[in-house]
Amino acid sequence: MADGLILEFDGLSTDTYERVNEALGIEMETGEGDWPAGLISHTGAAADNGFVVFEVWRSKADQERFMDERLGAALQAGGVDGPPSRVEWLDLAAHHERPEQV
């Protein structure tokens, strides 16, 4: 089963999130770009105190490889100067993606 990941960043703005994605070569509005191997789904949301990311990965190892090879540098390039305030891995009991509705 896939693994869920919650990342919370206190004080992070949507503009900063967009700069990080630009550094990664990912266009969030269209879904086009250089998505990492092993990432099943990604959701980013503004919160009262910052920004929250929820992802589903095929494995923790896939996410760790992405962090080491690309995400760490993109976070720095986007202006994120510290670690997330929350990092929580979840053992998913189920994960399903609904087919797009016509």
C-alpha positions in Angstrom: 0.0 0.0 0.0 1.1 3.5 -0.7 2.3 6.0 2.0 0.7 9.3 2.8 2.8 12.4 3.8 1.7 15.6 5.5 4.0 18.6 5.4 3.1 21.8 7.2 5.1 25.0 6.7 4.4 27.8 9.2 4.5 31.3 7.5 4.9 29.9 4.0 2.9 31.8 1.4 1.3 30.6 -1.8 3.8 32.7 -3.7 6.7 30.8 -2.1 4.9 27.5 -2.9 4.7 28.6 -6.5 8.4 29.6 -6.6 9.4 26.1 -5.3 7.2 24.4 -8.0 8.8 26.7 -10.7 12.3 25.6 -9.5 11.1 22.0 -9.8 9.8 22.5 -13.3 6.2 21.7 -12.3 3.2 23.7 -13.4 0.5 23.2 -10.8 -2.4 24.7 -12.8 -1.9 22.4 -15.8 -0.3 19.4 -14.2 2.5 19.5 -16.7 6.1 19.2 -15.8 8.9 17.1 -14.3 6.9 15.2 -11.6 9.1 12.9 -9.4 9.1 9.1 -9.8 6.9 7.4 -7.2 4.6 10.4 -6.5 1.0 9.3 -6.9 -0.8 12.5 -5.9 0.0 15.9 -4.6 -2.2 18.6 -3.0 -1.1 22.0 -1.7 -3.3 24.3 0.3 -3.0 27.6 2.0 -3.8 27.5 5.7 -4.3 30.1 8.4 -0.7 29.9 9.6 1.1 28.9 6.4 0.9 26.1 3.8 0.0 22.4 4.0 1.1 19.7 1.5 -0.5 16.3 1.4 1.0 13.7 -0.9 0.6 10.0 -1.6 3.8 8.2 -2.5 4.5 4.6 -3.7 7.1 4.4 -1.0 8.9 6.5 1.6 12.1 5.7 -0.3 10.8 7.4 -3.4 10.0 10.6 -1.5 13.4 10.5 0.3 15.2 10.2 -3.1 13.2 13.2 -4.4 14.1 15.2 -1.4 17.8 14.4 -1.7 18.0 14.9 -5.5 15.6 17.8 -6.2 13.3 19.1 -3.5 15.9 20.3 -1.0 17.5 22.5 -3.6 14.1 23.7 -4.9 13.0 24.7 -1.4 16.1 26.8 -1.0 15.7 28.3 -4.4 12.1 29.2 -3.6 13.0 31.0 -0.4 12.2 28.3 2.2 14.9 28.7 4.8 13.9 26.0 7.3 12.4 22.6 7.7 8.6 22.0 7.8 7.0 22.6 11.2 5.2 19.2 10.8 6.3 16.1 8.9 4.0 13.1 9.4 3.9 9.8 7.5 0.6 8.0 7.4 0.1 4.2 6.7 -2.8 4.5 4.3 -5.6 2.0 4.7 -7.0 2.9 1.3 -6.3 5.3 -1.6 -8.4 5.5 -4.7 -8.6 8.1 -7.4 -11.9 8.6 -9.1 -11.9 8.6 -12.8 -12.5 12.0 -14.3 -16.2 12.8 -14.8 -17.2 13.6 -18.4 
